[in-house]
């Protein structure tokens, strides 16, 4: 039956026309002429019906044929057929508008060529009898074209209407937007867009990977330690072997003893013992003395060994390199339980030990000593002085040069940071002592000697104060030319050997630019040295309280 068309005076007609058709998903009022076309189609149909009723049923002229043998309609028959065709064309045009196409008439038929001639739209009112039979051939092409146009112009799959009733009533769209199809991206955009997205993903993944690699290099070990991963900080039980000795002094705690254990080869890492004590809430009082331990021990086994009296060597003493005479006497008194006054009396006259000097500074050799019960202070000092002479003889030092070599070796021991630097520092000292260079530079200018003369050896700083540089004493190499009057510390075998065999090089300056790593820069010109000093000052600024 025919569709109900709202009257033109209906105030809601325009709104209804803009709403999407629930059957097709398209709007029936995309073009204002769609309702007018439907009314014209009905008028034409009514006119055709009236003409068909008035025309005769048969005509002699229909029996005549065209030259090609096809029957030619007469003028009377052609009129109703033309009228019927026009009506059908109008209905097809209206159907095309209802399907969402802007093409009408012959354009709609053209669009339908080659397309599937199917449509869900109604075919319109049908006529019965002869009129229907006469108008059917003329109506079919227009109908097929209209249906094909509807199929051809149907929205593509995947597109979304730009509005809906829900969006209309919630204010998210307007009646002008309802039913509009979202624009499709251009082909170029579809091609470029995925590549841009891929590039962004690659950059993000690369940045995350690079940042993660840098962070892991910096904090990987700490993260592993926190979560219990990575290499264990302790040796396995049953790996202990060999023998070593560790000296504990008054005031030592787990934090200060832990690095000593690592340096002696007892524990696996410098913080093994300390971490074990913290993790297991171990309270331990370290007693001063020299302890005989094994290498590759567990932290638990170390603490157990330190509690056993037989592992403490009551008549042993251990002295490290770089200590002054006063610092050495303090350790001897503590570890051997000899009164300090007895030791002071024992070092008062160096000549009794065959030392041609006014003091035994630099002649107390750094090593580990085992003594028998009842050892006296003079016997202890004699043993240590003889060990120094043994090292001098091994290095090939002439007897008349012993004091001079010990002075240079003591400066090397306090200034150098690595075994290679020992021999380079020795070369700088020798180059500066050359007569031609003394005329240019004037003085040796070693901070370690200035600190010793001013009593600042224990200040914890590698640089000298203004007061120390202005202190008038025979060890102030900023004030007096040549070597200081005597050694400033006890030197080990390496320093004595370096004093005898300086490396080859033109260096006249050196400065340690990183106190943590011991990195030292050696230069031969003042401008190069000033650059190295600026590098050291920058490091000190970035690392306050680091001993600068």
TIGU-108512 format. One record per residue (C-alpha): residue number from 1; residue in three letters; z, y, x. Coordinates in Angstrom, 1 decimal, padded with zeros to 4 digits. Each point is the difference from the previous one (the first is absolute). Example, Ala and Ser with C-alpha at 12.3 -4.5 7.8 and 13.67 -1.06 7.14 Angstrom:
# TIGU-108512
> resi;resn;pz;py;px
> 1;ALA;007.8;-004.5;012.3
> 2;SER;-000.7;003.4;001.4
This chain:
# TIGU-108512
> resi;resn;pz;py;px
> 1;UNK;000.0;000.0;000.0
> 2;UNK;-000.5;003.6;001.3
> 3;UNK;002.6;001.6;002.1
> 4;UNK;002.2;002.7;-001.4
> 5;UNK;-000.8;003.3;001.6
> 6;UNK;002.6;002.8;-000.3
> 7;UNK;-001.2;003.1;-001.8
> 8;UNK;-001.0;003.0;002.2
> 9;UNK;002.8;002.0;-001.5
> 10;UNK;002.6;-002.5;001.2
> 11;UNK;002.3;002.0;002.5
> 12;UNK;000.8;-003.2;001.9
> 13;UNK;-003.5;-001.1;000.4
> 14;UNK;-000.4;001.4;003.4
> 15;UNK;003.2;-001.6;001.2
> 16;UNK;-001.0;-003.4;-001.4
> 17;UNK;-003.3;000.3;001.6
> 18;UNK;001.5;000.4;003.4
> 19;UNK;002.3;-003.0;-000.2
> 20;UNK;-001.3;-003.2;001.6
> 21;UNK;-001.5;-002.7;-002.3
> 22;UNK;002.3;-003.0;000.1
> 23;UNK;-002.9;-002.3;-000.4
> 24;UNK;-002.1;001.2;002.9
> 25;UNK;002.4;002.1;002.1
> 26;UNK;-002.5;003.0;-000.2
> 27;UNK;000.1;003.2;-002.0
> 28;UNK;-002.1;000.4;-003.1
> 29;UNK;-000.1;003.8;000.3
> 30;UNK;-001.3;000.4;003.6
> 31;UNK;-002.8;002.0;-001.4
> 32;UNK;000.4;002.2;-003.1
> 33;UNK;-003.4;-001.1;-001.4
> 34;UNK;001.1;-003.7;-000.6
> 35;UNK;001.3;000.6;-003.5
> 36;UNK;-003.0;002.1;-000.9
> 37;UNK;-002.4;-002.7;001.2
> 38;UNK;001.8;-002.6;-002.2
> 39;UNK;-000.3;002.2;-003.1
> 40;UNK;-003.7;000.5;000.7
> 41;UNK;-000.4;-003.7;000.3
> 42;UNK;001.5;-000.6;-003.4
> 43;UNK;-002.1;002.7;-001.6
> 44;UNK;-003.2;-001.5;001.5
> 45;UNK;001.0;-003.4;-001.3
> 46;UNK;000.6;001.2;-003.5
> 47;UNK;-003.4;001.8;000.1
> 48;UNK;-001.7;-003.2;001.2
> 49;UNK;001.7;-002.1;-002.8
> 50;UNK;-001.3;002.4;-002.6
> 51;UNK;-003.5;000.0;001.4
> 52;UNK;000.0;-003.8;000.2
> 53;UNK;000.9;-000.3;-003.7
> 54;UNK;-002.8;002.3;-001.0
> 55;UNK;-002.7;-001.7;002.0
> 56;UNK;-002.1;-003.0;-001.4
> 57;UNK;000.9;-003.4;001.2
> 58;UNK;-003.6;-000.9;001.2
> 59;UNK;-003.1;001.9;000.9
> 60;UNK;-003.6;-001.1;000.5
> 61;UNK;-000.2;002.0;003.2
> 62;UNK;002.5;-002.4;001.6
> 63;UNK;-002.6;-002.7;000.0
> 64;UNK;-002.2;002.0;002.4
> 65;UNK;000.4;-000.7;003.7
> 66;UNK;-000.5;002.1;003.1
> 67;UNK;-002.7;-000.7;002.5
> 68;UNK;002.4;-002.1;001.9
> 69;UNK;000.8;-002.2;-002.9
> 70;UNK;003.5;001.4;-000.8
> 71;UNK;000.6;001.3;-003.5
> 72;UNK;000.3;003.8;-000.1
> 73;UNK;002.4;001.5;-002.4
> 74;UNK;-001.1;002.6;-002.5
> 75;UNK;001.3;003.5;-000.1
> 76;UNK;002.2;-000.9;-003.0
> 77;UNK;001.5;-002.9;002.0
> 78;UNK;000.3;002.0;003.2
> 79;UNK;002.1;002.7;-001.6
> 80;UNK;003.0;-002.1;-001.0
> 81;UNK;-000.2;-001.9;003.3
> 82;UNK;000.1;003.3;002.0
> 83;UNK;002.8;001.2;-002.1
> 84;UNK;001.9;-003.3;000.6
> 85;UNK;-000.7;000.2;003.7
> 86;UNK;001.3;003.5;000.1
> 87;UNK;003.2;-001.0;-001.8
> 88;UNK;000.5;-002.9;002.3
> 89;UNK;-000.6;002.2;003.0
> 90;UNK;002.6;002.4;-001.2
> 91;UNK;002.5;-002.8;-000.5
> 92;UNK;-000.7;-001.2;003.5
> 93;UNK;000.6;003.4;001.3
> 94;UNK;003.3;000.2;-001.7
> 95;UNK;000.9;-003.4;001.3
> 96;UNK;-000.9;001.2;003.5
> 97;UNK;002.3;002.9;-000.3
> 98;UNK;002.8;-002.2;-001.2
> 99;UNK;-000.5;-002.2;003.1
> 100;UNK;000.6;002.9;002.3
> 101;UNK;-003.6;000.9;001.0
> 102;UNK;-001.7;003.4;-000.1
> 103;UNK;-003.5;-001.3;-000.4
> 104;UNK;-001.6;000.0;-003.5
> 105;UNK;-003.2;-001.1;-001.7
> 106;UNK;-002.6;-001.3;002.3
> 107;UNK;002.2;000.5;003.1
> 108;UNK;002.5;-002.5;-001.5
> 109;UNK;-002.8;-002.5;-000.5
> 110;UNK;-001.2;000.5;003.5
> 111;UNK;003.4;-000.5;001.5
> 112;UNK;000.2;-003.3;-001.8
> 113;UNK;-003.1;-001.5;001.5
> 114;UNK;000.8;-003.1;002.1
> 115;UNK;003.7;000.1;-001.1
> 116;UNK;001.8;-002.6;-002.1
> 117;UNK;-000.6;000.9;-003.7
> 118;UNK;003.5;-000.6;-001.2
> 119;UNK;002.5;002.3;-001.6
> 120;UNK;003.2;-000.1;-002.1
> 121;UNK;-001.0;003.1;-001.9
> 122;UNK;-001.0;-000.6;-003.7
> 123;UNK;-003.7;000.0;-000.7
> 124;UNK;000.3;002.3;-003.0
> 125;UNK;-000.7;-000.6;-003.7
> 126;UNK;-002.6;-002.5;-000.8
> 127;UNK;-002.6;000.3;-002.8
> 128;UNK;-001.1;-003.0;-002.1
> 129;UNK;-003.3;-001.2;-001.2
> 130;UNK;-003.5;001.1;001.1
> 131;UNK;001.3;003.3;001.5
> 132;UNK;002.1;-001.9;002.4
> 133;UNK;-002.8;-002.3;001.0
> 134;UNK;-002.4;002.9;000.5
> 135;UNK;002.4;002.1;002.1
> 136;UNK;001.5;-002.7;002.2
> 137;UNK;-002.8;-000.1;002.7
> 138;UNK;000.2;003.8;000.5
> 139;UNK;003.8;000.0;000.1
> 140;UNK;000.5;-002.7;002.6
> 141;UNK;-001.2;001.8;003.1
> 142;UNK;002.2;003.0;-000.6
> 143;UNK;003.0;-002.2;-000.8
> 144;UNK;-000.5;-002.0;003.2
> 145;UNK;-000.4;003.2;002.0
> 146;UNK;003.2;001.5;-001.4
> 147;UNK;002.0;-003.2;000.6
> 148;UNK;-001.3;-000.2;003.6
> 149;UNK;000.9;003.6;000.6
> 150;UNK;003.5;-000.7;-001.2
> 151;UNK;000.3;-002.9;002.5
> 152;UNK;-001.6;001.9;002.8
> 153;UNK;002.3;003.0;-000.4
> 154;UNK;003.2;-001.9;-000.5
> 155;UNK;002.7;001.0;002.5
> 156;UNK;000.0;-002.1;003.1
> 157;UNK;002.7;-002.6;000.5
> 158;UNK;003.1;001.4;001.9
> 159;UNK;-000.4;003.6;-001.2
> 160;UNK;002.9;001.5;-001.9
> 161;UNK;-000.2;002.6;-002.8
> 162;UNK;001.5;003.3;001.0
> 163;UNK;002.2;000.2;-003.1
> 164;UNK;001.7;-002.0;-002.8
> 165;UNK;002.0;000.6;-003.1
> 166;UNK;003.3;-000.5;001.8
> 167;UNK;-001.0;002.5;002.7
> 168;UNK;-001.2;002.4;-002.7
> 169;UNK;003.3;000.1;-001.8
> 170;UNK;002.1;000.1;003.2
> 171;UNK;-002.0;003.0;001.2
> 172;UNK;-001.6;-001.7;003.0
> 173;UNK;-003.5;000.7;-001.3
> 174;UNK;-002.0;002.0;-002.6
> 175;UNK;-002.5;-000.8;-002.6
> 176;UNK;-002.7;001.2;002.2
> 177;UNK;000.9;-002.6;002.6
> 178;UNK;000.4;-003.0;-002.3
> 179;UNK;-002.7;-002.6;000.6
> 180;UNK;-001.4;001.5;003.2
> 181;UNK;-000.8;-002.6;002.6
> 182;UNK;001.6;000.5;003.4
> 183;UNK;-002.6;001.0;002.6
> 184;UNK;-001.1;-002.7;002.4
> 185;UNK;000.4;000.7;003.7
> 186;UNK;-003.2;000.6;001.9
> 187;UNK;-001.5;-002.7;002.0
> 188;UNK;000.7;001.9;003.2
> 189;UNK;003.7;000.3;-000.9
> 190;UNK;000.2;-003.6;-000.8
> 191;UNK;-001.4;-000.8;003.5
> 192;UNK;002.0;002.6;002.0
> 193;UNK;003.3;-000.4;-001.8
> 194;UNK;000.8;-003.6;001.2
> 195;UNK;-000.9;000.9;003.6
> 196;UNK;002.4;003.0;-000.1
> 197;UNK;002.7;-002.2;-001.5
> 198;UNK;-000.5;-002.6;002.7
> 199;UNK;000.1;002.6;002.8
> 200;UNK;003.3;001.3;-001.4
> 201;UNK;001.5;-003.5;-000.1
> 202;UNK;-001.1;-000.7;003.5
> 203;UNK;001.5;003.2;001.3
> 204;UNK;003.3;-000.7;-001.8
> 205;UNK;000.2;-003.5;001.2
> 206;UNK;-000.9;001.1;003.6
> 207;UNK;002.7;002.7;-000.1
> 208;UNK;002.6;-002.3;-001.3
> 209;UNK;-000.9;-002.7;002.6
> 210;UNK;000.0;002.6;002.8
> 211;UNK;003.3;001.5;-001.1
> 212;UNK;001.6;-003.3;-000.5
> 213;UNK;-001.1;-001.2;003.5
> 214;UNK;001.5;003.2;001.6
> 215;UNK;003.2;-000.4;-002.0
> 216;UNK;000.3;-003.7;000.9
> 217;UNK;-000.4;000.8;003.8
> 218;UNK;002.8;002.6;-000.3
> 219;UNK;002.4;-001.7;-002.4
> 220;UNK;-001.1;-003.6;-000.1
> 221;UNK;002.7;-001.4;002.2
> 222;UNK;002.7;001.9;-002.0
> 223;UNK;-001.4;-001.3;-003.3
> 224;UNK;000.0;-003.5;001.3
> 225;UNK;003.5;000.3;001.3
> 226;UNK;001.2;001.5;-003.3
> 227;UNK;-001.5;-002.9;-002.1
> 228;UNK;000.9;-002.6;002.6
> 229;UNK;-003.6;-000.6;001.1
> 230;UNK;-001.6;000.1;003.4
> 231;UNK;001.4;-001.4;003.2
> 232;UNK;003.8;-000.8;000.0
> 233;UNK;002.2;002.3;002.1
> 234;UNK;002.0;-002.9;001.3
> 235;UNK;-000.7;-003.0;002.2
> 236;UNK;000.3;-003.4;-001.5
> 237;UNK;003.2;-001.9;000.7
> 238;UNK;-000.3;-002.4;002.9
> 239;UNK;-002.4;002.2;002.0
> 240;UNK;002.6;001.4;002.4
> 241;UNK;-000.7;-000.6;003.6
> 242;UNK;000.8;001.4;003.5
> 243;UNK;002.7;002.5;000.9
> 244;UNK;000.3;003.8;000.0
> 245;UNK;002.7;002.6;000.0
> 246;UNK;000.7;003.0;-002.2
> 247;UNK;002.4;002.8;000.7
> 248;UNK;002.0;001.5;-002.8
> 249;UNK;001.9;003.3;000.6
> 250;UNK;002.7;001.8;-001.9
> 251;UNK;-001.2;001.5;-003.3
> 252;UNK;-002.9;-002.4;-000.4
> 253;UNK;-000.8;-001.0;-003.6
> 254;UNK;-002.5;-002.4;-001.6
> 255;UNK;-002.6;002.8;000.0
> 256;UNK;000.3;000.6;003.7
> 257;UNK;000.5;-003.6;001.1
> 258;UNK;-003.0;-001.3;-002.0
> 259;UNK;-002.6;001.6;002.4
> 260;UNK;001.8;-001.3;003.0
> 261;UNK;-000.2;-003.5;-001.3
> 262;UNK;-003.8;000.4;-000.6
> 263;UNK;-000.6;001.4;003.5
> 264;UNK;001.9;-002.9;001.6
> 265;UNK;-002.2;-002.5;-002.0
> 266;UNK;002.9;-001.2;-002.1
> 267;UNK;-001.3;001.1;-003.4
> 268;UNK;-003.6;000.2;-001.4
> 269;UNK;-000.1;003.7;-001.0
> 270;UNK;001.9;003.1;000.9
> 271;UNK;001.7;000.1;-003.4
> 272;UNK;000.5;-003.7;-000.6
> 273;UNK;003.8;000.0;000.7
> 274;UNK;000.6;003.3;-001.9
> 275;UNK;-002.0;-001.1;-003.0
> 276;UNK;001.8;-003.3;-000.2
> 277;UNK;003.4;001.7;000.1
> 278;UNK;-001.0;002.5;-002.8
> 279;UNK;-001.7;-002.7;-002.2
> 280;UNK;003.0;-002.3;000.3
> 281;UNK;002.7;002.7;000.0
> 282;UNK;001.4;-001.1;003.4
> 283;UNK;002.8;002.1;001.5
> 284;UNK;000.2;-000.6;003.8
> 285;UNK;001.9;001.8;002.7
> 286;UNK;-001.9;-000.1;003.3
> 287;UNK;002.3;-000.4;003.1
> 288;UNK;-001.2;001.6;003.3
> 289;UNK;-001.2;-002.4;002.7
> 290;UNK;-002.8;-002.1;001.3
> 291;UNK;-000.9;-002.9;-002.1
> 292;UNK;-002.0;-003.1;000.9
> 293;UNK;-002.4;-000.9;-002.7
> 294;UNK;-003.2;-002.0;-000.5
> 295;UNK;-003.4;001.3;-000.9
> 296;UNK;-001.7;-000.5;-003.4
> 297;UNK;003.2;-000.3;-001.9
> 298;UNK;000.6;000.7;-003.7
> 299;UNK;002.0;003.0;-001.0
> 300;UNK;002.7;-002.2;-001.4
> 301;UNK;000.2;-002.0;003.2
> 302;UNK;000.3;003.3;002.0
> 303;UNK;003.0;001.2;-001.9
> 304;UNK;001.6;-003.4;000.3
> 305;UNK;-000.5;000.0;003.8
> 306;UNK;001.5;003.5;000.3
> 307;UNK;003.2;-001.2;-001.6
> 308;UNK;000.4;-002.8;002.5
> 309;UNK;002.1;001.1;003.0
> 310;UNK;-001.8;-002.3;002.4
> 311;UNK;-003.2;001.9;-000.4
> 312;UNK;001.6;003.3;001.2
> 313;UNK;-000.2;000.3;003.7
> 314;UNK;003.3;001.7;000.9
> 315;UNK;-001.1;000.7;003.6
> 316;UNK;-003.6;001.0;-000.5
> 317;UNK;-001.5;003.5;-000.3
> 318;UNK;-003.5;001.1;-000.9
> 319;UNK;-001.4;003.4;001.0
> 320;UNK;-003.4;001.4;-001.2
> 321;UNK;-002.5;002.2;001.8
> 322;UNK;000.4;003.8;-000.1
> 323;UNK;003.8;000.1;-000.2
> 324;UNK;001.8;002.6;002.1
> 325;UNK;002.9;-001.0;002.3
> 326;UNK;002.6;001.2;-002.5
> 327;UNK;-001.6;-002.0;-002.9
> 328;UNK;-000.1;-003.1;002.2
> 329;UNK;003.6;000.2;001.0
> 330;UNK;001.0;000.3;-003.7
> 331;UNK;-001.8;-003.2;-000.9
> 332;UNK;001.5;-001.8;003.0
> 333;UNK;003.5;001.0;-000.9
> 334;UNK;-000.5;-001.1;-003.6
> 335;UNK;-001.7;-003.3;000.6
> 336;UNK;002.1;-001.2;002.9
> 337;UNK;003.2;001.6;-001.1
> 338;UNK;000.4;001.8;003.3
> 339;UNK;001.8;003.4;-000.2
> 340;UNK;-002.4;002.9;000.3
> 341;UNK;002.3;001.6;002.7
> 342;UNK;-000.5;-003.0;002.3
> 343;UNK;-003.8;000.3;-000.4
> 344;UNK;000.0;003.8;000.8
> 345;UNK;002.0;-000.8;003.2
> 346;UNK;-002.5;-002.7;000.9
> 347;UNK;-003.0;002.4;-000.1
> 348;UNK;001.6;002.9;001.7
> 349;UNK;-001.2;-000.9;003.5
> 350;UNK;-003.7;-001.2;000.0
> 351;UNK;000.1;-000.7;003.7
> 352;UNK;002.1;-003.1;-000.3
> 353;UNK;-003.0;-001.6;-001.7
> 354;UNK;-002.5;001.2;002.6
> 355;UNK;-001.4;002.7;-002.2
> 356;UNK;-001.1;003.2;001.9
> 357;UNK;000.7;002.4;-002.9
> 358;UNK;002.8;002.1;-001.4
> 359;UNK;000.1;-001.9;-003.3
> 360;UNK;-000.9;-003.5;-001.3
> 361;UNK;-002.2;001.5;-002.8
> 362;UNK;-003.1;-002.2;-000.2
> 363;UNK;001.5;-002.7;002.2
> 364;UNK;001.6;-002.1;-002.9
> 365;UNK;-002.8;-002.4;-000.8
> 366;UNK;-000.7;-000.7;-003.7
> 367;UNK;000.4;-003.8;-000.7
> 368;UNK;002.2;-002.7;-001.5
> 369;UNK;002.9;-001.1;002.3
> 370;UNK;002.4;-002.9;-000.3
> 371;UNK;003.3;000.2;001.9
> 372;UNK;002.8;-002.3;000.6
> 373;UNK;003.4;000.5;-001.5
> 374;UNK;002.1;002.5;002.0
> 375;UNK;-002.9;002.1;001.3
> 376;UNK;001.0;003.4;001.4
> 377;UNK;-001.7;003.4;-000.5
> 378;UNK;-001.3;000.3;003.6
> 379;UNK;-001.4;-003.5;-000.2
> 380;UNK;-001.9;000.9;-003.2
> 381;UNK;-001.5;003.2;001.6
> 382;UNK;-000.9;-001.8;003.2
> 383;UNK;-001.9;-002.7;-001.9
> 384;UNK;-002.0;002.6;-002.0
> 385;UNK;-000.9;002.1;003.1
> 386;UNK;-001.2;-003.0;001.9
> 387;UNK;-002.2;-000.9;-003.0
> 388;UNK;-001.6;003.5;000.3
> 389;UNK;-000.7;-000.5;003.7
> 390;UNK;-001.6;-003.4;-000.8
> 391;UNK;-002.4;001.7;-002.4
> 392;UNK;-000.9;002.7;002.6
> 393;UNK;-000.7;-002.6;002.6
> 394;UNK;-002.2;-002.0;-002.4
> 395;UNK;-002.1;003.1;-000.7
> 396;UNK;-000.4;000.6;003.8
> 397;UNK;002.0;003.2;000.2
> 398;UNK;000.9;001.0;003.5
> 399;UNK;003.8;000.4;000.6
> 400;UNK;-000.4;003.7;000.8
> 401;UNK;-001.9;000.6;-003.3
> 402;UNK;002.4;-001.7;-002.4
> 403;UNK;001.6;003.1;-001.3
> 404;UNK;-003.3;001.8;-000.5
> 405;UNK;-001.6;-003.0;-001.8
> 406;UNK;003.1;-000.3;-002.3
> 407;UNK;-000.3;003.7;-000.9
> 408;UNK;-003.6;-000.4;-001.0
> 409;UNK;000.6;-003.4;-001.8
> 410;UNK;002.9;001.5;-002.0
> 411;UNK;-002.3;002.9;-001.2
> 412;UNK;-002.7;-002.6;-000.9
> 413;UNK;002.6;-002.1;-001.9
> 414;UNK;001.0;003.0;-002.2
> 415;UNK;-003.5;001.5;-000.5
> 416;UNK;-002.4;-003.0;-000.4
> 417;UNK;-000.5;-001.9;-003.3
> 418;UNK;-002.0;-003.0;000.9
> 419;UNK;-000.7;-002.2;003.1
> 420;UNK;-003.3;001.7;000.6
> 421;UNK;001.5;003.4;-000.4
> 422;UNK;002.5;-000.8;002.8
> 423;UNK;-002.7;000.0;002.6
> 424;UNK;-001.7;003.1;-001.5
> 425;UNK;003.2;002.0;000.0
> 426;UNK;000.5;-001.0;003.6
> 427;UNK;-003.4;001.4;000.8
> 428;UNK;000.8;003.4;-001.8
> 429;UNK;003.1;000.3;002.1
> 430;UNK;-001.8;-000.7;003.2
> 431;UNK;-002.9;002.4;-000.8
> 432;UNK;002.5;002.8;-000.8
> 433;UNK;001.9;-000.6;003.2
> 434;UNK;-003.2;000.6;002.1
> 435;UNK;000.3;003.2;002.0
> 436;UNK;-003.2;001.5;-001.4
> 437;UNK;001.1;-000.7;-003.6
> 438;UNK;003.5;001.3;000.7
> 439;UNK;-001.6;003.3;001.0
> 440;UNK;-001.8;000.1;-003.4
> 441;UNK;002.7;-001.4;-002.3
> 442;UNK;003.0;000.7;002.1
> 443;UNK;002.4;-002.5;-001.5
> 444;UNK;000.2;-003.6;-001.4
> 445;UNK;001.3;001.2;-003.4
> 446;UNK;001.4;-003.3;-001.4
> 447;UNK;002.1;000.3;-003.2
> 448;UNK;002.0;-003.1;000.8
> 449;UNK;001.3;001.4;003.3
> 450;UNK;000.9;003.3;-001.7
> 451;UNK;001.9;-001.9;-002.8
> 452;UNK;001.9;-002.0;002.6
> 453;UNK;001.1;003.1;002.0
> 454;UNK;001.1;001.8;-003.2
> 455;UNK;001.9;-003.0;-001.4
> 456;UNK;-002.5;-000.5;-002.9
> 457;UNK;-001.0;-003.6;000.6
> 458;UNK;001.6;-001.1;-003.2
> 459;UNK;-001.2;002.8;-002.2
> 460;UNK;-002.5;-002.2;-001.7
> 461;UNK;-002.9;002.3;000.7
> 462;UNK;-002.9;-000.4;002.4
> 463;UNK;-000.4;003.8;000.5
> 464;UNK;002.3;002.3;001.8
> 465;UNK;001.9;002.9;-001.4
> 466;UNK;-000.3;003.6;001.3
> 467;UNK;003.5;-000.3;001.5
> 468;UNK;-000.9;-003.1;001.9
> 469;UNK;-003.1;001.6;001.5
> 470;UNK;002.1;002.9;001.2
> 471;UNK;002.7;-002.2;001.4
> 472;UNK;000.3;000.5;003.8
> 473;UNK;000.5;-003.5;001.4
> 474;UNK;-001.9;-002.1;002.6
> 475;UNK;-001.6;-002.2;-002.7
> 476;UNK;-001.7;002.9;-001.8
> 477;UNK;-003.6;-000.6;001.0
> 478;UNK;-001.1;003.0;-002.1
> 479;UNK;002.1;002.2;002.4
> 480;UNK;-000.4;-001.8;003.4
> 481;UNK;-003.1;-001.5;001.6
> 482;UNK;-000.4;-003.7;001.0
> 483;UNK;002.2;-003.0;-001.1
> 484;UNK;003.5;000.4;-001.3
> 485;UNK;002.9;-000.6;002.3
> 486;UNK;000.6;-003.6;-001.2
> 487;UNK;-000.9;-002.6;-002.6
> 488;UNK;000.7;000.7;-003.7
> 489;UNK;000.4;-003.6;-001.3
> 490;UNK;-000.2;-003.7;001.0
> 491;UNK;-003.5;-001.2;000.4
> 492;UNK;-001.3;-003.6;-000.5
> 493;UNK;-002.5;-002.0;001.9
> 494;UNK;-003.1;001.4;-001.8
> 495;UNK;001.0;003.6;000.7
> 496;UNK;000.7;-000.7;003.7
> 497;UNK;-003.4;-001.7;000.3
> 498;UNK;-001.8;002.8;-001.7
> 499;UNK;001.7;002.5;002.3
> 500;UNK;-001.5;-001.9;002.9
> 501;UNK;-003.4;-000.5;-001.5
> 502;UNK;-001.2;003.0;-002.1
> 503;UNK;-003.2;-000.4;-002.0
> 504;UNK;-003.2;001.8;001.2
> 505;UNK;-000.8;003.1;-002.0
> 506;UNK;-000.2;003.9;000.1
> 507;UNK;002.8;000.5;-002.6
> 508;UNK;002.3;002.9;000.4
> 509;UNK;001.5;000.0;-003.6
> 510;UNK;001.2;-002.4;-002.6
> 511;UNK;001.6;000.2;-003.4
> 512;UNK;001.1;-002.6;-002.5
> 513;UNK;-001.7;001.0;-003.3
> 514;UNK;001.5;-002.7;-002.2
> 515;UNK;003.6;-000.9;000.7
> 516;UNK;-000.1;-003.0;-002.4
> 517;UNK;-003.0;-001.7;001.7
> 518;UNK;000.6;001.5;003.4
> 519;UNK;-003.6;001.2;000.2
> 520;UNK;-000.3;002.2;003.1
> 521;UNK;-002.9;002.3;001.0
> 522;UNK;-000.7;000.6;003.7
> 523;UNK;-002.1;003.0;001.0
> 524;UNK;-001.1;001.8;003.1
> 525;UNK;-000.5;003.6;-001.2
> 526;UNK;002.4;002.4;-001.7
> 527;UNK;-002.3;000.6;-003.0
> 528;UNK;-000.1;-003.7;-000.7
> 529;UNK;003.7;-000.3;000.4
> 530;UNK;000.6;002.9;-002.5
> 531;UNK;-002.1;-001.9;-002.6
> 532;UNK;002.1;-003.1;000.5
> 533;UNK;003.2;002.1;-000.3
> 534;UNK;-001.4;001.4;-003.3
> 535;UNK;-000.6;-003.5;-001.2
> 536;UNK;003.6;-001.0;000.9
> 537;UNK;001.4;003.1;-001.8
> 538;UNK;-002.0;-000.9;-003.1
> 539;UNK;001.4;-003.5;000.0
> 540;UNK;003.5;001.4;000.4
> 541;UNK;-000.6;002.3;-003.0
> 542;UNK;-001.1;-003.0;-002.1
> 543;UNK;002.9;-002.2;001.3
> 544;UNK;003.2;002.0;000.0
> 545;UNK;003.1;-001.5;001.5
> 546;UNK;-002.1;-002.4;002.1
> 547;UNK;001.4;001.0;003.4
> 548;UNK;-002.3;002.9;000.8
